[in-house]
Amino acid sequence: MATKVVWTHQAVIGLEKVMGYLEKEWTVKEIISLNQKIDSLIINLQNQPELFKNSHKYKKLRKALIDKNNYLIYKWIPAENKIIIINFRGAKQRPIY
């Protein structure tokens, strides 16, 4: 069975915030490319949930780089075969994980 991916409310808000900024500053082509990178990353995480290193500060969380400008924080729960996307952030935003 495929690993389930769940986005928290905080992660959805983070994604919307970043996308709102990008719509003003980037081209449509760049936004589409970012969406494709996010989709690809999610597929990779479903296949290899431990692909990225644990956070130094929060050992149960992992930071996945999407590109040089964006990343997401996730938690893998092996017992439930589930990945929880905790947050989505622009790299220039103040890090909290």
PyMOL commands that place a pseudoatom at each C-alpha (Angstrom):
pseudoatom trace, name=CA, resn=MET, resi=1, chain=A, elem=C, hetatm=0, pos=[0.000, 0.000, 0.000]
pseudoatom trace, name=CA, resn=ALA, resi=2, chain=A, elem=C, hetatm=0, pos=[1.266, 3.463, -0.873]
pseudoatom trace, name=CA, resn=THR, resi=3, chain=A, elem=C, hetatm=0, pos=[2.399, 5.780, 1.860]
pseudoatom trace, name=CA, resn=LYS, resi=4, chain=A, elem=C, hetatm=0, pos=[-0.354, 8.259, 2.721]
pseudoatom trace, name=CA, resn=VAL, resi=5, chain=A, elem=C, hetatm=0, pos=[0.558, 11.966, 2.606]
pseudoatom trace, name=CA, resn=VAL, resi=6, chain=A, elem=C, hetatm=0, pos=[-1.357, 14.436, 4.781]
pseudoatom trace, name=CA, resn=TRP, resi=7, chain=A, elem=C, hetatm=0, pos=[-0.913, 18.213, 4.664]
pseudoatom trace, name=CA, resn=THR, resi=8, chain=A, elem=C, hetatm=0, pos=[-1.513, 20.075, 7.912]
pseudoatom trace, name=CA, resn=HIS, resi=9, chain=A, elem=C, hetatm=0, pos=[-3.459, 23.328, 7.916]
pseudoatom trace, name=CA, resn=GLN, resi=10, chain=A, elem=C, hetatm=0, pos=[-0.207, 25.160, 8.667]
pseudoatom trace, name=CA, resn=ALA, resi=11, chain=A, elem=C, hetatm=0, pos=[1.482, 23.580, 5.621]
pseudoatom trace, name=CA, resn=VAL, resi=12, chain=A, elem=C, hetatm=0, pos=[-1.403, 24.539, 3.335]
pseudoatom trace, name=CA, resn=ILE, resi=13, chain=A, elem=C, hetatm=0, pos=[-1.279, 28.122, 4.591]
pseudoatom trace, name=CA, resn=GLY, resi=14, chain=A, elem=C, hetatm=0, pos=[2.497, 28.183, 4.078]
pseudoatom trace, name=CA, resn=LEU, resi=15, chain=A, elem=C, hetatm=0, pos=[2.094, 26.921, 0.511]
pseudoatom trace, name=CA, resn=GLU, resi=16, chain=A, elem=C, hetatm=0, pos=[-0.630, 29.486, -0.212]
pseudoatom trace, name=CA, resn=LYS, resi=17, chain=A, elem=C, hetatm=0, pos=[1.532, 32.260, 1.226]
pseudoatom trace, name=CA, resn=VAL, resi=18, chain=A, elem=C, hetatm=0, pos=[4.517, 31.290, -0.918]
pseudoatom trace, name=CA, resn=MET, resi=19, chain=A, elem=C, hetatm=0, pos=[2.340, 30.872, -4.030]
pseudoatom trace, name=CA, resn=GLY, resi=20, chain=A, elem=C, hetatm=0, pos=[0.759, 34.292, -3.457]
pseudoatom trace, name=CA, resn=TYR, resi=21, chain=A, elem=C, hetatm=0, pos=[4.205, 35.860, -3.378]
pseudoatom trace, name=CA, resn=LEU, resi=22, chain=A, elem=C, hetatm=0, pos=[5.372, 33.902, -6.414]
pseudoatom trace, name=CA, resn=GLU, resi=23, chain=A, elem=C, hetatm=0, pos=[2.349, 34.946, -8.476]
pseudoatom trace, name=CA, resn=LYS, resi=24, chain=A, elem=C, hetatm=0, pos=[3.520, 38.554, -8.066]
pseudoatom trace, name=CA, resn=GLU, resi=25, chain=A, elem=C, hetatm=0, pos=[7.237, 37.923, -8.617]
pseudoatom trace, name=CA, resn=TRP, resi=26, chain=A, elem=C, hetatm=0, pos=[7.602, 34.866, -10.878]
pseudoatom trace, name=CA, resn=THR, resi=27, chain=A, elem=C, hetatm=0, pos=[6.371, 33.867, -14.314]
pseudoatom trace, name=CA, resn=VAL, resi=28, chain=A, elem=C, hetatm=0, pos=[3.635, 31.277, -14.860]
pseudoatom trace, name=CA, resn=LYS, resi=29, chain=A, elem=C, hetatm=0, pos=[6.266, 28.917, -16.267]
pseudoatom trace, name=CA, resn=GLU, resi=30, chain=A, elem=C, hetatm=0, pos=[8.292, 29.125, -13.038]
pseudoatom trace, name=CA, resn=ILE, resi=31, chain=A, elem=C, hetatm=0, pos=[5.207, 28.490, -10.892]
pseudoatom trace, name=CA, resn=ILE, resi=32, chain=A, elem=C, hetatm=0, pos=[4.278, 25.440, -12.982]
pseudoatom trace, name=CA, resn=SER, resi=33, chain=A, elem=C, hetatm=0, pos=[7.845, 24.179, -12.612]
pseudoatom trace, name=CA, resn=LEU, resi=34, chain=A, elem=C, hetatm=0, pos=[7.632, 24.577, -8.817]
pseudoatom trace, name=CA, resn=ASN, resi=35, chain=A, elem=C, hetatm=0, pos=[4.331, 22.665, -8.732]
pseudoatom trace, name=CA, resn=GLN, resi=36, chain=A, elem=C, hetatm=0, pos=[5.933, 19.853, -10.729]
pseudoatom trace, name=CA, resn=LYS, resi=37, chain=A, elem=C, hetatm=0, pos=[8.883, 19.780, -8.318]
pseudoatom trace, name=CA, resn=ILE, resi=38, chain=A, elem=C, hetatm=0, pos=[6.509, 19.562, -5.347]
pseudoatom trace, name=CA, resn=ASP, resi=39, chain=A, elem=C, hetatm=0, pos=[4.586, 16.696, -6.975]
pseudoatom trace, name=CA, resn=SER, resi=40, chain=A, elem=C, hetatm=0, pos=[7.832, 14.886, -7.786]
pseudoatom trace, name=CA, resn=LEU, resi=41, chain=A, elem=C, hetatm=0, pos=[9.115, 15.361, -4.233]
pseudoatom trace, name=CA, resn=ILE, resi=42, chain=A, elem=C, hetatm=0, pos=[5.898, 13.947, -2.764]
pseudoatom trace, name=CA, resn=ILE, resi=43, chain=A, elem=C, hetatm=0, pos=[6.204, 10.858, -4.989]
pseudoatom trace, name=CA, resn=ASN, resi=44, chain=A, elem=C, hetatm=0, pos=[9.838, 10.429, -3.933]
pseudoatom trace, name=CA, resn=LEU, resi=45, chain=A, elem=C, hetatm=0, pos=[8.866, 10.751, -0.261]
pseudoatom trace, name=CA, resn=GLN, resi=46, chain=A, elem=C, hetatm=0, pos=[6.156, 8.129, -0.671]
pseudoatom trace, name=CA, resn=ASN, resi=47, chain=A, elem=C, hetatm=0, pos=[8.750, 5.736, -2.067]
pseudoatom trace, name=CA, resn=GLN, resi=48, chain=A, elem=C, hetatm=0, pos=[11.574, 6.715, 0.293]
pseudoatom trace, name=CA, resn=PRO, resi=49, chain=A, elem=C, hetatm=0, pos=[10.211, 8.450, 3.425]
pseudoatom trace, name=CA, resn=GLU, resi=50, chain=A, elem=C, hetatm=0, pos=[13.655, 8.599, 5.030]
pseudoatom trace, name=CA, resn=LEU, resi=51, chain=A, elem=C, hetatm=0, pos=[15.216, 10.277, 2.000]
pseudoatom trace, name=CA, resn=PHE, resi=52, chain=A, elem=C, hetatm=0, pos=[16.018, 13.498, 3.889]
pseudoatom trace, name=CA, resn=LYS, resi=53, chain=A, elem=C, hetatm=0, pos=[17.937, 13.978, 7.126]
pseudoatom trace, name=CA, resn=ASN, resi=54, chain=A, elem=C, hetatm=0, pos=[16.284, 14.581, 10.458]
pseudoatom trace, name=CA, resn=SER, resi=55, chain=A, elem=C, hetatm=0, pos=[16.155, 18.139, 11.747]
pseudoatom trace, name=CA, resn=HIS, resi=56, chain=A, elem=C, hetatm=0, pos=[18.950, 19.024, 14.167]
pseudoatom trace, name=CA, resn=LYS, resi=57, chain=A, elem=C, hetatm=0, pos=[16.534, 20.735, 16.533]
pseudoatom trace, name=CA, resn=TYR, resi=58, chain=A, elem=C, hetatm=0, pos=[13.514, 18.419, 16.212]
pseudoatom trace, name=CA, resn=LYS, resi=59, chain=A, elem=C, hetatm=0, pos=[14.711, 14.838, 15.673]
pseudoatom trace, name=CA, resn=LYS, resi=60, chain=A, elem=C, hetatm=0, pos=[11.347, 13.484, 14.489]
pseudoatom trace, name=CA, resn=LEU, resi=61, chain=A, elem=C, hetatm=0, pos=[11.024, 16.066, 11.712]
pseudoatom trace, name=CA, resn=ARG, resi=62, chain=A, elem=C, hetatm=0, pos=[12.771, 16.126, 8.349]
pseudoatom trace, name=CA, resn=LYS, resi=63, chain=A, elem=C, hetatm=0, pos=[13.524, 19.020, 6.009]
pseudoatom trace, name=CA, resn=ALA, resi=64, chain=A, elem=C, hetatm=0, pos=[13.055, 18.357, 2.298]
pseudoatom trace, name=CA, resn=LEU, resi=65, chain=A, elem=C, hetatm=0, pos=[14.506, 20.863, -0.146]
pseudoatom trace, name=CA, resn=ILE, resi=66, chain=A, elem=C, hetatm=0, pos=[12.286, 21.444, -3.154]
pseudoatom trace, name=CA, resn=ASP, resi=67, chain=A, elem=C, hetatm=0, pos=[14.586, 23.945, -4.819]
pseudoatom trace, name=CA, resn=LYS, resi=68, chain=A, elem=C, hetatm=0, pos=[16.965, 26.674, -3.664]
pseudoatom trace, name=CA, resn=ASN, resi=69, chain=A, elem=C, hetatm=0, pos=[14.009, 28.889, -2.705]
pseudoatom trace, name=CA, resn=ASN, resi=70, chain=A, elem=C, hetatm=0, pos=[11.545, 26.496, -1.037]
pseudoatom trace, name=CA, resn=TYR, resi=71, chain=A, elem=C, hetatm=0, pos=[11.403, 23.558, 1.343]
pseudoatom trace, name=CA, resn=LEU, resi=72, chain=A, elem=C, hetatm=0, pos=[8.967, 21.595, 3.397]
pseudoatom trace, name=CA, resn=ILE, resi=73, chain=A, elem=C, hetatm=0, pos=[9.103, 20.054, 6.845]
pseudoatom trace, name=CA, resn=TYR, resi=74, chain=A, elem=C, hetatm=0, pos=[7.600, 16.614, 7.261]
pseudoatom trace, name=CA, resn=LYS, resi=75, chain=A, elem=C, hetatm=0, pos=[7.241, 13.797, 9.750]
pseudoatom trace, name=CA, resn=TRP, resi=76, chain=A, elem=C, hetatm=0, pos=[7.193, 10.144, 8.769]
pseudoatom trace, name=CA, resn=ILE, resi=77, chain=A, elem=C, hetatm=0, pos=[5.148, 7.774, 10.927]
pseudoatom trace, name=CA, resn=PRO, resi=78, chain=A, elem=C, hetatm=0, pos=[6.238, 4.251, 9.903]
pseudoatom trace, name=CA, resn=ALA, resi=79, chain=A, elem=C, hetatm=0, pos=[3.669, 2.454, 12.081]
pseudoatom trace, name=CA, resn=GLU, resi=80, chain=A, elem=C, hetatm=0, pos=[0.871, 4.190, 10.146]
pseudoatom trace, name=CA, resn=ASN, resi=81, chain=A, elem=C, hetatm=0, pos=[2.728, 4.310, 6.801]
pseudoatom trace, name=CA, resn=LYS, resi=82, chain=A, elem=C, hetatm=0, pos=[1.980, 8.033, 6.744]
pseudoatom trace, name=CA, resn=ILE, resi=83, chain=A, elem=C, hetatm=0, pos=[3.867, 11.240, 5.983]
pseudoatom trace, name=CA, resn=ILE, resi=84, chain=A, elem=C, hetatm=0, pos=[2.589, 14.434, 7.554]
pseudoatom trace, name=CA, resn=ILE, resi=85, chain=A, elem=C, hetatm=0, pos=[3.644, 17.642, 5.830]
pseudoatom trace, name=CA, resn=ILE, resi=86, chain=A, elem=C, hetatm=0, pos=[4.089, 19.973, 8.798]
pseudoatom trace, name=CA, resn=ASN, resi=87, chain=A, elem=C, hetatm=0, pos=[5.039, 23.172, 7.000]
pseudoatom trace, name=CA, resn=PHE, resi=88, chain=A, elem=C, hetatm=0, pos=[5.926, 24.613, 3.610]
pseudoatom trace, name=CA, resn=ARG, resi=89, chain=A, elem=C, hetatm=0, pos=[8.278, 27.597, 3.590]
pseudoatom trace, name=CA, resn=GLY, resi=90, chain=A, elem=C, hetatm=0, pos=[10.209, 29.891, 1.378]
pseudoatom trace, name=CA, resn=ALA, resi=91, chain=A, elem=C, hetatm=0, pos=[13.933, 29.614, 2.084]
pseudoatom trace, name=CA, resn=LYS, resi=92, chain=A, elem=C, hetatm=0, pos=[14.163, 33.317, 2.867]
pseudoatom trace, name=CA, resn=GLN, resi=93, chain=A, elem=C, hetatm=0, pos=[11.536, 33.064, 5.600]
pseudoatom trace, name=CA, resn=ARG, resi=94, chain=A, elem=C, hetatm=0, pos=[12.797, 32.806, 9.162]
pseudoatom trace, name=CA, resn=PRO, resi=95, chain=A, elem=C, hetatm=0, pos=[13.407, 29.080, 9.878]
pseudoatom trace, name=CA, resn=ILE, resi=96, chain=A, elem=C, hetatm=0, pos=[11.508, 27.549, 12.771]
pseudoatom trace, name=CA, resn=TYR, resi=97, chain=A, elem=C, hetatm=0, pos=[12.578, 23.865, 12.481]
for i in range(1, 97): cmd.bond("trace and resi %d" % i, "trace and resi %d" % (i + 1))
show_as sticks, trace
zoom trace
